[in-house]
Amino acid sequence: MIIRTVSMPEAATTRLSVAEARRRLALDPFLLLDVEQPTEEGPADESLAHRLGLDAEELAWFGRKGESARAEFLGDLAGFVVPVVQGGRVAHLHVLAGERHLVVSHRGRARFAEELTTHLRREQPHDAVATLFLVLQEALATFRRAAVAALLQVEELEDDMFAQRRPEQLYRLSHLRRRAALLHHSLLPYLQVVEEMITRRMMSRDFPVERQRLAQEFQRAARLVLADIESLQEATRRAFASYGSLVAGEQNGVINRLAIVSVIFLPLSFLTGFFGMNFAFMTDELESRVVFWLLAIGLQAAVLLVSLFVLHRTRAWRRLRDEA
C-alpha cells in the first residue's frame, strides 16, 4: 500500500508510512491523502479505515474491493464510492471527507488521482469539503469526456455509412452502444444516492450557504453529464436505424432488379409453356427448322428488345442506372 499526502496550495505530493498517516490524520488541520492499494485484495486484509486510525463500524466498506456506488453521511464524516472513467473501463474511487481531512483510496495506479493533483494546484480549495466537491466534479468530467468522445465517433460512423456501408461499421456501432450503456449503468445509481444525501443535507438548517452553492453546482453538472450520456444512447439508436435503412434500401434495389428480370423473361416462359403443349397444329404444322428458329429465337429476341426499350423509356431504368 502506498500513501501520499498532497500539500496545499502547491499540491506537492509526499510519500508517508501508515503510522505517519495515522498521526497526521489525528493532528493536521487540513490533510489530503491519496492511498494506492494493491490491485488484488488479500483474503484476511485489515480494513483500510482501521489501519488509518478511523475506527468506525460504518467504515468497514472503505477501501474494500467490489463496492457499489455509495454516498453516506456519518456524523462528521461523508463517505463515497465514486465511479470514474479510466480508458475503456469504469473504476471506483473510495472517498472519505471530514472537516479536517480528505482520503481518496483506489486499487492500483489511478490516472484520475494524477489529474486531480493538477486541478488542486489550479483551484486551490480552502478546506476538505471544497476539495471533496472538486473530486466529485472531476469524476463527473471523466464521464462527460467519455460520452462526448463516443458521440463524435458515432457521428463519424454515420457519415462513413452514407458514403460507403461496410459490415465492420455495425460492429463498431455495437461497441459504442455497449459503452453508452456502461456509462449510464455506472453513473445513474451513483447520482441517485448522491442526490438523496445532498437533498437531506441541504434541508438541514446548519448546512452552510457556501456548501449549498457547491452542492447545487454539482447537481447541475450531474444533470448535464447524464443528458450527454442519454444523447449518446439516442445517437447510437439513430445510427443503428440509419444502418438498417441503408440495408433495406440495398435489398429493395436487388428486389427491383430481380422483378425487372422476371418481367423480361415472363413472356419467354409463356411461349415455352404454350409451344410445349401437344396440339395437333403444333405437332403437324410447326415442325420445320425455319419455323423453330423464327419462333424459338426470333420471338424471344423480339420480346427482349421490346422489354429493354420499354425499360429504357421509363424511370425504372434510370433509377437502376443511378443506383449502380
Contacts in CASP RR format, 6 or more apart in sequence:
PFRMAT RR
TARGET T0000
AUTHOR 0000-0000-0000
METHOD contacts of the structure
MODEL  1
MIIRTVSMPEAATTRLSVAEARRRLALDPFLLLDVEQPTEEGPADESLAH
RLGLDAEELAWFGRKGESARAEFLGDLAGFVVPVVQGGRVAHLHVLAGER
HLVVSHRGRARFAEELTTHLRREQPHDAVATLFLVLQEALATFRRAAVAA
LLQVEELEDDMFAQRRPEQLYRLSHLRRRAALLHHSLLPYLQVVEEMITR
RMMSRDFPVERQRLAQEFQRAARLVLADIESLQEATRRAFASYGSLVAGE
QNGVINRLAIVSVIFLPLSFLTGFFGMNFAFMTDELESRVVFWLLAIGLQ
AAVLLVSLFVLHRTRAWRRLRDEA
1 18 0 8 1.000
1 35 0 8 1.000
1 36 0 8 1.000
1 37 0 8 1.000
1 38 0 8 1.000
2 15 0 8 1.000
2 35 0 8 1.000
2 36 0 8 1.000
3 15 0 8 1.000
3 16 0 8 1.000
3 17 0 8 1.000
3 18 0 8 1.000
3 21 0 8 1.000
3 33 0 8 1.000
3 34 0 8 1.000
3 35 0 8 1.000
3 36 0 8 1.000
4 13 0 8 1.000
4 14 0 8 1.000
4 15 0 8 1.000
4 16 0 8 1.000
4 33 0 8 1.000
4 34 0 8 1.000
4 36 0 8 1.000
5 13 0 8 1.000
5 14 0 8 1.000
5 16 0 8 1.000
5 21 0 8 1.000
5 24 0 8 1.000
5 31 0 8 1.000
5 32 0 8 1.000
5 33 0 8 1.000
5 34 0 8 1.000
6 12 0 8 1.000
6 13 0 8 1.000
6 32 0 8 1.000
6 33 0 8 1.000
6 34 0 8 1.000
6 117 0 8 1.000
6 120 0 8 1.000
7 13 0 8 1.000
7 14 0 8 1.000
7 32 0 8 1.000
8 30 0 8 1.000
8 32 0 8 1.000
8 120 0 8 1.000
8 124 0 8 1.000
8 125 0 8 1.000
9 121 0 8 1.000
9 124 0 8 1.000
10 121 0 8 1.000
11 117 0 8 1.000
11 118 0 8 1.000
11 120 0 8 1.000
11 121 0 8 1.000
13 34 0 8 1.000
13 117 0 8 1.000
16 24 0 8 1.000
16 33 0 8 1.000
18 51 0 8 1.000
18 52 0 8 1.000
21 33 0 8 1.000
21 52 0 8 1.000
22 51 0 8 1.000
22 52 0 8 1.000
22 53 0 8 1.000
24 31 0 8 1.000
25 31 0 8 1.000
25 33 0 8 1.000
25 52 0 8 1.000
25 53 0 8 1.000
25 54 0 8 1.000
25 101 0 8 1.000
25 103 0 8 1.000
26 53 0 8 1.000
28 100 0 8 1.000
28 101 0 8 1.000
29 100 0 8 1.000
30 100 0 8 1.000
30 101 0 8 1.000
30 127 0 8 1.000
30 128 0 8 1.000
31 100 0 8 1.000
31 101 0 8 1.000
31 102 0 8 1.000
31 128 0 8 1.000
32 101 0 8 1.000
32 102 0 8 1.000
32 104 0 8 1.000
32 120 0 8 1.000
32 128 0 8 1.000
32 131 0 8 1.000
33 52 0 8 1.000
33 101 0 8 1.000
33 102 0 8 1.000
33 103 0 8 1.000
33 104 0 8 1.000
34 104 0 8 1.000
34 113 0 8 1.000
35 48 0 8 1.000
35 52 0 8 1.000
35 63 0 8 1.000
35 103 0 8 1.000
35 104 0 8 1.000
35 105 0 8 1.000
35 106 0 8 1.000
36 106 0 8 1.000
36 108 0 8 1.000
36 109 0 8 1.000
36 110 0 8 1.000
36 113 0 8 1.000
37 48 0 8 1.000
37 63 0 8 1.000
37 105 0 8 1.000
37 106 0 8 1.000
37 107 0 8 1.000
37 108 0 8 1.000
38 107 0 8 1.000
38 108 0 8 1.000
39 107 0 8 1.000
39 108 0 8 1.000
40 65 0 8 1.000
41 64 0 8 1.000
41 65 0 8 1.000
41 107 0 8 1.000
47 59 0 8 1.000
47 60 0 8 1.000
47 62 0 8 1.000
47 63 0 8 1.000
47 64 0 8 1.000
48 62 0 8 1.000
48 63 0 8 1.000
48 64 0 8 1.000
48 94 0 8 1.000
48 105 0 8 1.000
49 55 0 8 1.000
49 56 0 8 1.000
49 59 0 8 1.000
49 60 0 8 1.000
49 62 0 8 1.000
49 63 0 8 1.000
49 96 0 8 1.000
52 103 0 8 1.000
54 62 0 8 1.000
54 77 0 8 1.000
54 96 0 8 1.000
54 103 0 8 1.000
56 74 0 8 1.000
56 77 0 8 1.000
58 72 0 8 1.000
58 74 0 8 1.000
59 74 0 8 1.000
59 77 0 8 1.000
59 96 0 8 1.000
61 67 0 8 1.000
61 70 0 8 1.000
61 81 0 8 1.000
61 94 0 8 1.000
62 79 0 8 1.000
62 94 0 8 1.000
62 96 0 8 1.000
62 105 0 8 1.000
63 94 0 8 1.000
63 105 0 8 1.000
64 94 0 8 1.000
65 107 0 8 1.000
66 92 0 8 1.000
67 81 0 8 1.000
67 92 0 8 1.000
67 94 0 8 1.000
68 81 0 8 1.000
68 189 0 8 1.000
69 81 0 8 1.000
69 82 0 8 1.000
69 83 0 8 1.000
69 92 0 8 1.000
69 186 0 8 1.000
69 189 0 8 1.000
69 190 0 8 1.000
69 193 0 8 1.000
70 79 0 8 1.000
70 80 0 8 1.000
70 81 0 8 1.000
70 193 0 8 1.000
71 78 0 8 1.000
71 79 0 8 1.000
71 80 0 8 1.000
71 81 0 8 1.000
71 190 0 8 1.000
71 193 0 8 1.000
71 194 0 8 1.000
71 196 0 8 1.000
71 197 0 8 1.000
72 78 0 8 1.000
72 79 0 8 1.000
72 80 0 8 1.000
72 197 0 8 1.000
73 79 0 8 1.000
73 197 0 8 1.000
73 200 0 8 1.000
73 201 0 8 1.000
76 98 0 8 1.000
76 99 0 8 1.000
77 96 0 8 1.000
77 97 0 8 1.000
77 98 0 8 1.000
78 96 0 8 1.000
78 97 0 8 1.000
78 98 0 8 1.000
78 132 0 8 1.000
78 197 0 8 1.000
79 94 0 8 1.000
79 95 0 8 1.000
79 96 0 8 1.000
79 97 0 8 1.000
80 93 0 8 1.000
80 94 0 8 1.000
80 95 0 8 1.000
80 96 0 8 1.000
80 97 0 8 1.000
80 132 0 8 1.000
80 136 0 8 1.000
80 194 0 8 1.000
81 92 0 8 1.000
81 93 0 8 1.000
81 94 0 8 1.000
81 95 0 8 1.000
81 190 0 8 1.000
82 92 0 8 1.000
82 93 0 8 1.000
82 94 0 8 1.000
82 95 0 8 1.000
82 135 0 8 1.000
82 136 0 8 1.000
82 139 0 8 1.000
82 190 0 8 1.000
83 90 0 8 1.000
83 91 0 8 1.000
83 92 0 8 1.000
83 139 0 8 1.000
83 143 0 8 1.000
83 186 0 8 1.000
83 187 0 8 1.000
83 190 0 8 1.000
84 90 0 8 1.000
84 91 0 8 1.000
84 92 0 8 1.000
84 93 0 8 1.000
84 110 0 8 1.000
84 112 0 8 1.000
84 139 0 8 1.000
84 142 0 8 1.000
85 91 0 8 1.000
85 142 0 8 1.000
85 143 0 8 1.000
85 145 0 8 1.000
85 146 0 8 1.000
85 183 0 8 1.000
86 110 0 8 1.000
86 111 0 8 1.000
86 112 0 8 1.000
86 142 0 8 1.000
87 111 0 8 1.000
87 146 0 8 1.000
88 146 0 8 1.000
88 179 0 8 1.000
90 182 0 8 1.000
90 183 0 8 1.000
90 186 0 8 1.000
91 106 0 8 1.000
91 107 0 8 1.000
91 110 0 8 1.000
91 112 0 8 1.000
92 106 0 8 1.000
93 104 0 8 1.000
93 105 0 8 1.000
93 106 0 8 1.000
93 110 0 8 1.000
93 112 0 8 1.000
93 113 0 8 1.000
93 135 0 8 1.000
93 139 0 8 1.000
94 104 0 8 1.000
94 105 0 8 1.000
94 106 0 8 1.000
95 102 0 8 1.000
95 103 0 8 1.000
95 104 0 8 1.000
95 105 0 8 1.000
95 132 0 8 1.000
95 135 0 8 1.000
95 136 0 8 1.000
96 102 0 8 1.000
96 103 0 8 1.000
96 105 0 8 1.000
97 103 0 8 1.000
97 128 0 8 1.000
97 129 0 8 1.000
97 131 0 8 1.000
97 132 0 8 1.000
98 128 0 8 1.000
98 129 0 8 1.000
99 127 0 8 1.000
99 128 0 8 1.000
99 129 0 8 1.000
100 128 0 8 1.000
101 128 0 8 1.000
102 128 0 8 1.000
102 131 0 8 1.000
102 132 0 8 1.000
102 135 0 8 1.000
104 113 0 8 1.000
104 116 0 8 1.000
104 135 0 8 1.000
106 112 0 8 1.000
106 113 0 8 1.000
112 138 0 8 1.000
112 139 0 8 1.000
112 142 0 8 1.000
115 138 0 8 1.000
116 134 0 8 1.000
116 135 0 8 1.000
116 138 0 8 1.000
119 134 0 8 1.000
119 138 0 8 1.000
120 131 0 8 1.000
120 134 0 8 1.000
123 134 0 8 1.000
125 131 0 8 1.000
125 134 0 8 1.000
129 211 0 8 1.000
129 214 0 8 1.000
130 214 0 8 1.000
133 214 0 8 1.000
133 215 0 8 1.000
133 217 0 8 1.000
133 218 0 8 1.000
136 194 0 8 1.000
136 218 0 8 1.000
137 217 0 8 1.000
137 218 0 8 1.000
137 221 0 8 1.000
140 218 0 8 1.000
140 221 0 8 1.000
140 222 0 8 1.000
140 225 0 8 1.000
143 183 0 8 1.000
143 186 0 8 1.000
143 187 0 8 1.000
143 225 0 8 1.000
143 228 0 8 1.000
143 229 0 8 1.000
144 224 0 8 1.000
144 225 0 8 1.000
144 228 0 8 1.000
146 179 0 8 1.000
146 183 0 8 1.000
147 180 0 8 1.000
147 183 0 8 1.000
147 225 0 8 1.000
147 228 0 8 1.000
147 229 0 8 1.000
147 231 0 8 1.000
147 232 0 8 1.000
148 228 0 8 1.000
150 176 0 8 1.000
150 179 0 8 1.000
150 180 0 8 1.000
150 183 0 8 1.000
150 232 0 8 1.000
151 228 0 8 1.000
151 231 0 8 1.000
151 232 0 8 1.000
151 235 0 8 1.000
153 172 0 8 1.000
153 176 0 8 1.000
154 173 0 8 1.000
154 176 0 8 1.000
154 232 0 8 1.000
154 235 0 8 1.000
154 236 0 8 1.000
154 239 0 8 1.000
155 235 0 8 1.000
157 169 0 8 1.000
157 172 0 8 1.000
157 173 0 8 1.000
157 176 0 8 1.000
157 239 0 8 1.000
158 238 0 8 1.000
158 239 0 8 1.000
158 242 0 8 1.000
160 166 0 8 1.000
160 169 0 8 1.000
161 169 0 8 1.000
161 239 0 8 1.000
161 242 0 8 1.000
161 243 0 8 1.000
161 246 0 8 1.000
162 242 0 8 1.000
162 246 0 8 1.000
165 243 0 8 1.000
165 246 0 8 1.000
165 247 0 8 1.000
165 250 0 8 1.000
169 243 0 8 1.000
170 243 0 8 1.000
173 236 0 8 1.000
173 239 0 8 1.000
173 240 0 8 1.000
173 243 0 8 1.000
176 232 0 8 1.000
176 236 0 8 1.000
177 233 0 8 1.000
177 236 0 8 1.000
177 237 0 8 1.000
177 240 0 8 1.000
180 229 0 8 1.000
180 232 0 8 1.000
180 233 0 8 1.000
180 236 0 8 1.000
181 233 0 8 1.000
183 229 0 8 1.000
183 232 0 8 1.000
184 226 0 8 1.000
184 229 0 8 1.000
184 230 0 8 1.000
184 233 0 8 1.000
187 225 0 8 1.000
187 226 0 8 1.000
187 229 0 8 1.000
188 226 0 8 1.000
191 222 0 8 1.000
191 226 0 8 1.000
194 218 0 8 1.000
194 222 0 8 1.000
195 219 0 8 1.000
195 222 0 8 1.000
198 215 0 8 1.000
198 218 0 8 1.000
198 219 0 8 1.000
201 207 0 8 1.000
201 211 0 8 1.000
201 215 0 8 1.000
202 212 0 8 1.000
202 215 0 8 1.000
253 320 0 8 1.000
253 323 0 8 1.000
256 316 0 8 1.000
256 319 0 8 1.000
256 320 0 8 1.000
257 320 0 8 1.000
260 311 0 8 1.000
260 316 0 8 1.000
260 320 0 8 1.000
263 307 0 8 1.000
264 303 0 8 1.000
264 304 0 8 1.000
264 307 0 8 1.000
264 308 0 8 1.000
267 303 0 8 1.000
267 307 0 8 1.000
268 300 0 8 1.000
268 303 0 8 1.000
268 304 0 8 1.000
271 295 0 8 1.000
271 299 0 8 1.000
271 300 0 8 1.000
271 303 0 8 1.000
275 282 0 8 1.000
275 286 0 8 1.000
275 295 0 8 1.000
275 296 0 8 1.000
276 282 0 8 1.000
286 292 0 8 1.000
286 295 0 8 1.000
311 317 0 8 1.000
END
